[in-house]
Amino acid sequence: MATSKCGCGDQKQGLPPGVCFPWEEKVKDIGTIVGDESIIKGEWDNLEAFAYVYLWWWVQR
């Protein structure tokens, strides 16, 4: 995977379009998930896609 360094100093590891924070990183912050993880992951993916589109909308104005 390609590693690029953004202006804020974070390193991004070739994230696909529509992803700002990968689920694998976010689940570490959340901790243990009780119940069906796929439901939470699905909602996280939806939120990520919305945020990505919203940010690009502002950039393209």
Phi and psi in radians as a Rosetta constraint file:
Dihedral C 1 N 2 CA 2 C 2 CIRCULARHARMONIC -1.379 0.35
Dihedral N 2 CA 2 C 2 N 3 CIRCULARHARMONIC 2.420 0.35
Dihedral C 2 N 3 CA 3 C 3 CIRCULARHARMONIC -1.904 0.35
Dihedral N 3 CA 3 C 3 N 4 CIRCULARHARMONIC 2.171 0.35
Dihedral C 3 N 4 CA 4 C 4 CIRCULARHARMONIC -2.143 0.35
Dihedral N 4 CA 4 C 4 N 5 CIRCULARHARMONIC 2.631 0.35
Dihedral C 4 N 5 CA 5 C 5 CIRCULARHARMONIC -1.905 0.35
Dihedral N 5 CA 5 C 5 N 6 CIRCULARHARMONIC 2.142 0.35
Dihedral C 5 N 6 CA 6 C 6 CIRCULARHARMONIC -1.494 0.35
Dihedral N 6 CA 6 C 6 N 7 CIRCULARHARMONIC 3.019 0.35
Dihedral C 6 N 7 CA 7 C 7 CIRCULARHARMONIC -1.091 0.35
Dihedral N 7 CA 7 C 7 N 8 CIRCULARHARMONIC -0.439 0.35
Dihedral C 7 N 8 CA 8 C 8 CIRCULARHARMONIC -1.480 0.35
Dihedral N 8 CA 8 C 8 N 9 CIRCULARHARMONIC -0.073 0.35
Dihedral C 8 N 9 CA 9 C 9 CIRCULARHARMONIC 1.704 0.35
Dihedral N 9 CA 9 C 9 N 10 CIRCULARHARMONIC -0.152 0.35
Dihedral C 9 N 10 CA 10 C 10 CIRCULARHARMONIC -1.275 0.35
Dihedral N 10 CA 10 C 10 N 11 CIRCULARHARMONIC 2.555 0.35
Dihedral C 10 N 11 CA 11 C 11 CIRCULARHARMONIC -1.778 0.35
Dihedral N 11 CA 11 C 11 N 12 CIRCULARHARMONIC 2.235 0.35
Dihedral C 11 N 12 CA 12 C 12 CIRCULARHARMONIC -1.876 0.35
Dihedral N 12 CA 12 C 12 N 13 CIRCULARHARMONIC 2.361 0.35
Dihedral C 12 N 13 CA 13 C 13 CIRCULARHARMONIC -1.786 0.35
Dihedral N 13 CA 13 C 13 N 14 CIRCULARHARMONIC 1.225 0.35
Dihedral C 13 N 14 CA 14 C 14 CIRCULARHARMONIC 0.908 0.35
Dihedral N 14 CA 14 C 14 N 15 CIRCULARHARMONIC 0.893 0.35
Dihedral C 14 N 15 CA 15 C 15 CIRCULARHARMONIC -1.209 0.35
Dihedral N 15 CA 15 C 15 N 16 CIRCULARHARMONIC 2.475 0.35
Dihedral C 15 N 16 CA 16 C 16 CIRCULARHARMONIC -1.237 0.35
Dihedral N 16 CA 16 C 16 N 17 CIRCULARHARMONIC 2.775 0.35
Dihedral C 16 N 17 CA 17 C 17 CIRCULARHARMONIC -1.008 0.35
Dihedral N 17 CA 17 C 17 N 18 CIRCULARHARMONIC 2.466 0.35
Dihedral C 17 N 18 CA 18 C 18 CIRCULARHARMONIC 1.608 0.35
Dihedral N 18 CA 18 C 18 N 19 CIRCULARHARMONIC 0.039 0.35
Dihedral C 18 N 19 CA 19 C 19 CIRCULARHARMONIC -2.109 0.35
Dihedral N 19 CA 19 C 19 N 20 CIRCULARHARMONIC 2.151 0.35
Dihedral C 19 N 20 CA 20 C 20 CIRCULARHARMONIC -1.785 0.35
Dihedral N 20 CA 20 C 20 N 21 CIRCULARHARMONIC -0.799 0.35
Dihedral C 20 N 21 CA 21 C 21 CIRCULARHARMONIC -2.253 0.35
Dihedral N 21 CA 21 C 21 N 22 CIRCULARHARMONIC 1.928 0.35
Dihedral C 21 N 22 CA 22 C 22 CIRCULARHARMONIC -1.060 0.35
Dihedral N 22 CA 22 C 22 N 23 CIRCULARHARMONIC 2.598 0.35
Dihedral C 22 N 23 CA 23 C 23 CIRCULARHARMONIC -0.991 0.35
Dihedral N 23 CA 23 C 23 N 24 CIRCULARHARMONIC -0.667 0.35
Dihedral C 23 N 24 CA 24 C 24 CIRCULARHARMONIC -1.055 0.35
Dihedral N 24 CA 24 C 24 N 25 CIRCULARHARMONIC -0.610 0.35
Dihedral C 24 N 25 CA 25 C 25 CIRCULARHARMONIC -1.336 0.35
Dihedral N 25 CA 25 C 25 N 26 CIRCULARHARMONIC -0.725 0.35
Dihedral C 25 N 26 CA 26 C 26 CIRCULARHARMONIC -1.161 0.35
Dihedral N 26 CA 26 C 26 N 27 CIRCULARHARMONIC -0.670 0.35
Dihedral C 26 N 27 CA 27 C 27 CIRCULARHARMONIC -1.142 0.35
Dihedral N 27 CA 27 C 27 N 28 CIRCULARHARMONIC -0.471 0.35
Dihedral C 27 N 28 CA 28 C 28 CIRCULARHARMONIC -1.158 0.35
Dihedral N 28 CA 28 C 28 N 29 CIRCULARHARMONIC -0.640 0.35
Dihedral C 28 N 29 CA 29 C 29 CIRCULARHARMONIC -1.254 0.35
Dihedral N 29 CA 29 C 29 N 30 CIRCULARHARMONIC -0.617 0.35
Dihedral C 29 N 30 CA 30 C 30 CIRCULARHARMONIC -1.237 0.35
Dihedral N 30 CA 30 C 30 N 31 CIRCULARHARMONIC -0.746 0.35
Dihedral C 30 N 31 CA 31 C 31 CIRCULARHARMONIC 1.691 0.35
Dihedral N 31 CA 31 C 31 N 32 CIRCULARHARMONIC -2.717 0.35
Dihedral C 31 N 32 CA 32 C 32 CIRCULARHARMONIC -1.167 0.35
Dihedral N 32 CA 32 C 32 N 33 CIRCULARHARMONIC 2.296 0.35
Dihedral C 32 N 33 CA 33 C 33 CIRCULARHARMONIC -1.851 0.35
Dihedral N 33 CA 33 C 33 N 34 CIRCULARHARMONIC 2.135 0.35
Dihedral C 33 N 34 CA 34 C 34 CIRCULARHARMONIC -1.685 0.35
Dihedral N 34 CA 34 C 34 N 35 CIRCULARHARMONIC 2.209 0.35
Dihedral C 34 N 35 CA 35 C 35 CIRCULARHARMONIC 1.892 0.35
Dihedral N 35 CA 35 C 35 N 36 CIRCULARHARMONIC -2.732 0.35
Dihedral C 35 N 36 CA 36 C 36 CIRCULARHARMONIC -1.490 0.35
Dihedral N 36 CA 36 C 36 N 37 CIRCULARHARMONIC 1.826 0.35
Dihedral C 36 N 37 CA 37 C 37 CIRCULARHARMONIC -1.111 0.35
Dihedral N 37 CA 37 C 37 N 38 CIRCULARHARMONIC -0.506 0.35
Dihedral C 37 N 38 CA 38 C 38 CIRCULARHARMONIC -1.127 0.35
Dihedral N 38 CA 38 C 38 N 39 CIRCULARHARMONIC -0.526 0.35
Dihedral C 38 N 39 CA 39 C 39 CIRCULARHARMONIC -1.162 0.35
Dihedral N 39 CA 39 C 39 N 40 CIRCULARHARMONIC -0.809 0.35
Dihedral C 39 N 40 CA 40 C 40 CIRCULARHARMONIC -1.160 0.35
Dihedral N 40 CA 40 C 40 N 41 CIRCULARHARMONIC -0.724 0.35
Dihedral C 40 N 41 CA 41 C 41 CIRCULARHARMONIC -1.089 0.35
Dihedral N 41 CA 41 C 41 N 42 CIRCULARHARMONIC -0.717 0.35
Dihedral C 41 N 42 CA 42 C 42 CIRCULARHARMONIC -1.073 0.35
Dihedral N 42 CA 42 C 42 N 43 CIRCULARHARMONIC -0.757 0.35
Dihedral C 42 N 43 CA 43 C 43 CIRCULARHARMONIC -1.180 0.35
Dihedral N 43 CA 43 C 43 N 44 CIRCULARHARMONIC -0.645 0.35
Dihedral C 43 N 44 CA 44 C 44 CIRCULARHARMONIC -1.091 0.35
Dihedral N 44 CA 44 C 44 N 45 CIRCULARHARMONIC -0.765 0.35
Dihedral C 44 N 45 CA 45 C 45 CIRCULARHARMONIC -1.083 0.35
Dihedral N 45 CA 45 C 45 N 46 CIRCULARHARMONIC -0.694 0.35
Dihedral C 45 N 46 CA 46 C 46 CIRCULARHARMONIC -1.118 0.35
Dihedral N 46 CA 46 C 46 N 47 CIRCULARHARMONIC -0.766 0.35
Dihedral C 46 N 47 CA 47 C 47 CIRCULARHARMONIC -1.104 0.35
Dihedral N 47 CA 47 C 47 N 48 CIRCULARHARMONIC -0.736 0.35
Dihedral C 47 N 48 CA 48 C 48 CIRCULARHARMONIC -1.052 0.35
Dihedral N 48 CA 48 C 48 N 49 CIRCULARHARMONIC -0.806 0.35
Dihedral C 48 N 49 CA 49 C 49 CIRCULARHARMONIC -1.104 0.35
Dihedral N 49 CA 49 C 49 N 50 CIRCULARHARMONIC -0.735 0.35
Dihedral C 49 N 50 CA 50 C 50 CIRCULARHARMONIC -1.106 0.35
Dihedral N 50 CA 50 C 50 N 51 CIRCULARHARMONIC -0.795 0.35
Dihedral C 50 N 51 CA 51 C 51 CIRCULARHARMONIC -1.074 0.35
Dihedral N 51 CA 51 C 51 N 52 CIRCULARHARMONIC -0.730 0.35
Dihedral C 51 N 52 CA 52 C 52 CIRCULARHARMONIC -1.094 0.35
Dihedral N 52 CA 52 C 52 N 53 CIRCULARHARMONIC -0.803 0.35
Dihedral C 52 N 53 CA 53 C 53 CIRCULARHARMONIC -1.139 0.35
Dihedral N 53 CA 53 C 53 N 54 CIRCULARHARMONIC -0.730 0.35
Dihedral C 53 N 54 CA 54 C 54 CIRCULARHARMONIC -1.066 0.35
Dihedral N 54 CA 54 C 54 N 55 CIRCULARHARMONIC -0.791 0.35
Dihedral C 54 N 55 CA 55 C 55 CIRCULARHARMONIC -1.103 0.35
Dihedral N 55 CA 55 C 55 N 56 CIRCULARHARMONIC -0.749 0.35
Dihedral C 55 N 56 CA 56 C 56 CIRCULARHARMONIC -1.161 0.35
Dihedral N 56 CA 56 C 56 N 57 CIRCULARHARMONIC -0.575 0.35
Dihedral C 56 N 57 CA 57 C 57 CIRCULARHARMONIC -1.064 0.35
Dihedral N 57 CA 57 C 57 N 58 CIRCULARHARMONIC -0.759 0.35
Dihedral C 57 N 58 CA 58 C 58 CIRCULARHARMONIC -1.193 0.35
Dihedral N 58 CA 58 C 58 N 59 CIRCULARHARMONIC -0.637 0.35
Dihedral C 58 N 59 CA 59 C 59 CIRCULARHARMONIC -1.150 0.35
Dihedral N 59 CA 59 C 59 N 60 CIRCULARHARMONIC -0.671 0.35
Dihedral C 59 N 60 CA 60 C 60 CIRCULARHARMONIC -1.446 0.35
Dihedral N 60 CA 60 C 60 N 61 CIRCULARHARMONIC -0.044 0.35
